[in-house]
Each structure stands twice: as C-alpha cells, then as structure tokens.
Amino acid sequence: MKTVALPSGEQVPALGQGTWYLGENRATRAEELATLRLGLDLGLTLIDSAEMYGEGLAEELVGEAIEGRRDEVFLVSKVYPHNASRQGAVAACERSLRRLKTDRLDLYLLHWRGSIPLEETLDAFDVLIRAGKIRHFGVSNFDVEDMEELASLPRGSSVATDQMLYNLTRRGIEYDLFPWLRKRNIPIMAYSPIEQGRMLKDRALQNVAARHGATAAQAALAWLLNHDGLIVIPRSGKTEHVRENCAALDLKLTDEDLADLDRAFPPPKEARPLEML
C-alpha cells in the first residue's frame, strides 16, 4: 500500500474508503458492511465519515464494520460548522464516538467554514486532543485564504490535512491551493475522486484505461494516486467496486497517458474559487 505522511510524520494509506451516502438504506446495509470489511482486508484501512452523512447513519455503519478491528483503522470523521463551537464540537465528537463505537478518532475535521470563529473550533479540538478523544485535527473545503487564516492562529499550524473535491474534472486547486499545501507538507484528502461516476464516459479517459486493460474508474484513481501528498477516498457500497478501486494502486500511467488526460482535462491557468459538492 502506498502511504502518505501526515505533518506529524505518521504514515496513512494513500487510498482509503469514503462513506458518503452509505448506511442510509436498510436493503443495502449488509453489502455495505461486507464492502467496508473487505476494504480493510485489502489494506484500505483509512475510513472517512462525518456526522452529516445520513445524520449519523454512516458513522453507525462504520462502527459496526470495524467492530473488533478498531486498531487496524485510521478513523476520520467531521463536525458540522454549526456544531463547531468550543462546547459544541466537543459534544458533537462525543456523539460521533458513540455511533462509531470507539473511544477515539484518529482525525477530526471541520467540515467547512461556518459563522463560528476558527479560534473556538481550535479550542475545542485542543480539548479533545488533551482528553485523548482525537489524535489529529484537520479541515475540509478550505481555500487558500481560509488556510492562511487558520495558519495565523495559535495551534492552527498543526492542521493535519485539508479534505476537498479534487479529480480530473475539478483541477482548480492546482493553481494555488495545492502548491500552498505542498509547500507546508500538508496532505490533501480528495473526495469524489471519480466525480460520482459522471466522468467515466469520457472518451479520452476510456482510451487511457483501455491501454492498460483497466476501467475508466481505475484510470481516474490512478491519476490521483500518481500525485505525492494526496490521500484518495472513493466511496463504494459494493464489493466488486472496492476490489476495482484497490487494483488502481497497481496501475502506472505513462507520460503519454498523463499528456492525453491533460489535453482532455486541462489544468487551470488562473485562480478559481474552491469547488464543493
């Protein structure tokens, strides 16, 4: 398994498992549980969730999937912006821990910017770290100005990651945000890496995949995994898809492949606002 170093030096898997929309349908729950557990067996031991996902249903699913295997997992969850006050974030984390059936999170993220001052959220994260309820903190959907504000605050420079929308069709961060983070050795965590499937019919992507006997999804994941300092968290609720995702780790794109993908999905030539889903 390729790994990525957090600013602390800790290594985490470069390919993990997302859980957005999982746990919301009883009819698919058994297969989703089997998929998460198979992912762990295959080495995809970073699992990302959030209190927002199904209003806690995804966390409950993850808690069941990792029962008896907690120490194998690098567990990530996120707090709503409106819960990110000094007291609110602590209470929200405790609710997440109960749903996840664990005593700690490895990484706790502020899901996006809200009206609560960042100083309050950082105070809450500090309380949670000192209590042993979280090991690292990070942010999600923070653009350059947000990261600069965060870095200017006491403890803000200890941020472990910025989770954001990044894939072949959403390359705006390459102009300014990605370089800003890379300069400071802060890894990116890329969600919706195949744009929820919308990019998979692109002819250029399919042609690149065909050269390697791979699927378009595998080629899109391999493009992301080709970057250093990048953690990729595709969501999958089916066992065949998590096997497909894992096989992307063995797909090595050539210079020709990368050039073809740059022509089909051009990198940005100017700054763009951070995109979100």
N, C-alpha and C positions, 0 to 999 in steps of 0.2 A: 504493500500500500504506500503510495506517495504520501508524504506528510508536509505540513506547513507549520512553521514556527510562530507561536504567539510572541508578543513582545517580552513575555516572561522567560522565553526560551523553551517552554513546553511545546512538544510536537503533537499535532492533532491530524486526523486523516484529511487529505485534500478532497476526498469525496465522501459525503455524508448522506443523510436521509432527511428530507423535509416532510412536514406533516400537515400543511395547509389543506383544508377540506377533508382530512381523514377523521374518522370517528363519528361522523355525523349521520351515518346510515347503518342501522342495525343489520340490514341484509348483507352488507359487505364487510361487517366488522371482523368475522373470522378470517377472511382472506387478508384484510389489512394487518391483523395481528401476525399472521404467518409471514407476510411480506417483511414487516419490521424485524421479526426474529431471523428470517433468512438473511436480511441485510447485515445483521450483526454477525452471523456465521461467515459471511463473505468479507468481513472486515470493515464494513461501513458503520463504524461504531460511534460516529458523531450524529446525534439526532437533534433536530431543531424543532421547537414548538413555540407556542405563545398562548397567553390567556385569551387572546382574541379568537383563536381558531376554534370555531364552534362553541364559543363562550366556555372553554374549558374541556370540551369533549375530546379534542385531540390530545390534550395532556393526559386525560384519563386513559385513553387508548395506549399512549406511550407507557404510562405507569404499569399497565397490565403486560405490555410486551416485554418490558425489561425486568419484570419481577424475577428475582433470583440471579440476575445478571447485571445488577447496577454497577458493579465495579468495572465492568467491561466498557461502559458507555461514557462518552463525553457529552453531557446533557446540557442543552441550551433551551432557554425559554425567554419570553419577552413580556414586558409590562406595558399596559395601555398608557398613553400620555396623560390621560385624566386621572390615572391612579399613581402617578409618579411623584407625588409629594413626599415629604420626609416620613410621615406616618403611613401614607397610602401605599407607597412602594413596598414597605416592609410587610404590610398586611396582604398585599397582592402576591408577594413572593410566598408567604406562608400558605396562602390558598393554593398556589401552583404546586408547592411541595406536597400538600395533602393529595392533590389529584394525581401527581406523579408517583406517589407512594415512596418518597425518598426524603432524606434529611438535608439534602444539599443540591444545588445546581452548580455545574462547572462553569457556566457562563450565563449571565443575566443581562438582557439588552433592553434599553429604552426603545420602544417600537418605532416611534417617530416623534418629531418635535411637537410639543403642545404649548399650552399657556403657562405651565408651571416652570419657574426658573430652573435652569440646569443645576444651580448650586444646591437646590433642595433634593433633586434626584441623586446627585453625587453624595450628599449627606446620607441619604437612605442606603445607597449602595455600600458606603463605608460601614454603616451599622450592620448590614447583612454580612459583609466580609468578616468583620470582627466577631460576629456571632457564629461564623462557620456555616452560614446558610447559602452563601455563594462563594465561589473561588475567584472568579474574574467578572468584570463588568465590561459592557460594550454598548454600542448604539446601532440603530438601524435607520436607513433612509436619511442620513445626514450628508449634506452637501459641503463644499469647501468652507463656506462661511460658518456653517454650524460647527464643523470640526475645529476651525480656528478659535471660535468662541469657547468650545469645550477645552481645548488645549491651554487656553489662557487662565483657566480656573484651577484652584488647588485640587490636586488629585486627578484632574482631567487628563493629564498626560499619561495616566495609567490605563487608558482605554485599550481593550484587547482586540477589538475588531469593529468594522463598520459593515453591517449587512445591508445589501442593496440589490436592486434589479440590475442585472448585467447579463447580457447574452449577445449573440451575433447581431440581433436587430436593435439592441439598446446599448450602443457603444459610446454614448456621450461622456461617460466618466473618464474615458481615456485622455481627454484633452487636459483636464486639470485635477480632478479628484483622485484618480488612480495614481498619478505622479506624486501628489501631495502625501498620500498614504504610504506609498512605497518608500519615499524619502525618509519617513519616520518608522519604517518597518512595522506598520500596522496592516495586518492582512485584511483582504476583502472577503466577505462571505456572499456568494452570488445566489440569489433566489430566482425562481422561474427561469432556469438556465436554458430551457427549450421553448420559452415564451408560451407555456401552457399548450404546446403542440402546434401552435399556429405557424411556425417557421418550417415545419417538416416537409411541406410540399414544394419548397423552393428547389428549382432545378439544379442550381449550382451546388447546393448542399447535398442533394441526392447524388450528383455526379462524383463529388469527393468521396462520399460514403461508398459508392459502388466500386471505386478503385481499390478499396480495402476489404471488400466483401462485408461491409458493415451497414448498419442502419443510419438514417439521417439523424436520429436522436444521438446515436453514439458519436457521430462526427461532430455534432454541436457540442456535446460534452467534452470530447477530446480537444476541441479548440479552446475551451475554457481551461482545461487541465494542463494545456501547454504553457499557461502563464505561471510564473512564480508568485508566491504570496497570495494565492487565491484558493478559497475553500468553496466547493460547489455542492449545493444541497437540493438535488432534484427530488420532487415528491413522487412516490409511487405507491399505489394500493394493490398492485398485482405482482405475484412472484416472478412472472416472466419478465416484467419490466425492471425489477430490481436486478435480475441477472444481466439483462441488457445494459443497464447503467454501469454495473460493475465491470463489464467487459470493455467499456470505453477506456479504462485505465491502461489497457494493452494496445490501444490504437495510437500510433505515432504518425502524426500528419507531416507531410513533406513540405518543403519550401513552395513547391508548385501548388499544393493544396491550400496553403495559407495565402498565397497570392490570389488564387481563384476566389477564395472567400472574402478577401479584402475588396476585390472588384464587385462582388455581389452584395457585400455589406460594408460599404466604405466607412473607414474611421472618421471621426469628427474633425472638421477644420476650424472650428470655433467653439467657444464655451456654450454649453447648453444647460438649462435647468435640469436638476436630477429628476429622473422619471421614477414613477411608482406605479404599482398595481394594487 
